[in-house]
Amino acid sequence: MLTPPALLGSDEGRTGRYRIGGEGVPETPSAHLSYADLAVAQVDEAEKPALHRA
């Protein structure tokens, strides 16, 4: 299941960085992600599954 952060930026460009959070919610209030980075994270996982059934 993919659950993006609450602050998903539609007007932000790709940063080239993202992190996999796991079960916990990030402590930092500045946790955000751009749609471009979210797309890259999904493609990365599709091409090289690392979190199957995790």
ChimeraX attribute file (.defattr): number of C-alpha atoms within 10 A of each C-alpha:
attribute: neighborCount
match mode: 1-to-1
recipient: residues
	/A:1	5
	/A:2	6
	/A:3	7
	/A:4	14
	/A:5	16
	/A:6	10
	/A:7	12
	/A:8	16
	/A:9	15
	/A:10	10
	/A:11	9
	/A:12	12
	/A:13	12
	/A:14	15
	/A:15	10
	/A:16	11
	/A:17	11
	/A:18	14
	/A:19	9
	/A:20	8
	/A:21	11
	/A:22	10
	/A:23	7
	/A:24	6
	/A:25	9
	/A:26	12
	/A:27	7
	/A:28	7
	/A:29	8
	/A:30	9
	/A:31	12
	/A:32	15
	/A:33	22
	/A:34	22
	/A:35	17
	/A:36	17
	/A:37	20
	/A:38	21
	/A:39	11
	/A:40	16
	/A:41	16
	/A:42	12
	/A:43	12
	/A:44	12
	/A:45	12
	/A:46	12
	/A:47	8
	/A:48	9
	/A:49	11
	/A:50	10
	/A:51	10
	/A:52	8
	/A:53	6
	/A:54	7
